[in-house]
């Protein structure tokens, strides 16, 4: 069975005209276009649990987002990273839907 996929939001708030996402979740193969909203660019990717490094390509330049967690790869490049957990996300979703006080 394939692992459960977790809807994961990636956002870029640094401006630009064309913004793409790329990362270790597909071995840096694809440039996934982000959708522009009024205040930022965003996309939801369904990814299996794990730790991934990623970058944004903004108007042709590879950049990391300074407002998101950063790590250095083996070549010394700064990349953003994210840890995706299934269990924690489900628990938060379940508890946020519960009423605050008993009926």
C-alpha positions as CSV (number, residue, x, y, z in Angstrom):
1,X,0.0,0.0,0.0
2,X,1.3,3.5,-0.8
3,X,1.6,5.8,2.2
4,X,-1.1,8.2,3.0
5,X,-0.7,11.5,1.2
6,X,-1.0,14.7,3.1
7,X,-2.3,17.9,1.5
8,X,0.5,20.4,2.1
9,X,0.4,24.1,1.3
10,X,3.5,25.9,0.0
11,X,3.4,29.7,-0.2
12,X,5.7,32.4,-1.6
13,X,5.2,35.9,-0.3
14,X,8.3,37.6,-2.0
15,X,6.6,38.9,-5.1
16,X,7.4,38.2,-8.7
17,X,5.5,37.4,-11.8
18,X,6.1,33.7,-12.3
19,X,6.7,31.4,-9.3
20,X,7.4,27.7,-9.3
21,X,8.1,25.1,-6.6
22,X,10.7,22.4,-6.9
23,X,12.1,20.0,-4.3
24,X,13.3,16.6,-3.1
25,X,9.7,15.2,-3.1
26,X,10.3,14.4,-6.8
27,X,14.1,14.7,-6.8
28,X,14.0,18.3,-8.1
29,X,12.6,17.1,-11.5
30,X,9.5,19.2,-11.9
31,X,8.8,23.0,-11.8
32,X,5.3,23.2,-10.3
33,X,3.6,26.5,-11.0
34,X,2.1,28.3,-8.0
35,X,-1.2,30.1,-8.2
36,X,-1.2,33.9,-7.6
37,X,-3.7,35.4,-5.1
38,X,-4.0,39.0,-4.0
39,X,-1.2,38.7,-1.4
40,X,1.0,35.7,-2.4
41,X,1.5,32.7,-4.5
42,X,0.4,29.2,-3.2
43,X,-0.1,25.6,-4.2
44,X,-1.3,22.5,-2.4
45,X,0.7,19.3,-3.0
46,X,-0.3,15.9,-1.8
47,X,2.8,14.4,-0.4
48,X,3.7,11.3,1.6
49,X,5.0,11.9,5.2
50,X,8.7,12.7,5.4
51,X,11.2,15.5,5.4
52,X,11.7,17.4,2.2
53,X,13.9,20.2,1.0
54,X,12.4,22.7,-1.5
55,X,13.1,26.0,-3.3
56,X,11.1,28.5,-5.3
57,X,11.9,29.6,-8.8
58,X,10.9,33.2,-9.0
59,X,11.1,34.9,-12.5
60,X,13.8,32.4,-13.4
61,X,15.9,32.7,-10.2
62,X,16.2,29.9,-7.6
63,X,15.5,31.3,-4.2
64,X,14.5,30.1,-0.7
65,X,11.8,31.8,1.4
66,X,13.3,33.6,4.3
67,X,10.0,33.3,6.3
68,X,10.2,29.5,6.2
69,X,12.5,26.9,7.8
70,X,15.9,26.8,6.1
71,X,18.6,24.1,6.0
72,X,21.9,23.7,4.1
73,X,22.4,20.8,1.7
74,X,25.6,18.9,1.2
75,X,26.8,21.4,-1.4
76,X,26.2,24.4,0.9
77,X,23.1,25.6,-0.8
78,X,20.3,27.1,1.4
79,X,17.0,25.3,0.9
80,X,13.7,25.5,2.7
81,X,12.6,22.3,4.4
82,X,9.4,20.9,5.7
83,X,8.5,17.8,7.8
84,X,5.2,16.3,6.9
85,X,3.4,14.2,9.5
86,X,0.1,12.4,9.1
87,X,-0.8,11.7,12.6
88,X,-0.3,15.2,14.0
89,X,-2.3,16.8,11.2
90,X,-5.2,14.5,11.7
91,X,-5.2,15.1,15.5
92,X,-5.3,18.9,15.0
93,X,-8.1,18.6,12.5
94,X,-10.2,16.4,14.8
95,X,-9.7,18.6,17.9
96,X,-10.3,21.8,16.1
97,X,-13.7,20.6,15.0
98,X,-14.8,19.7,18.5
99,X,-17.0,22.2,20.5
100,X,-15.1,24.1,23.2
101,X,-17.7,23.3,25.9
102,X,-19.8,20.2,26.4
103,X,-23.4,20.5,25.3
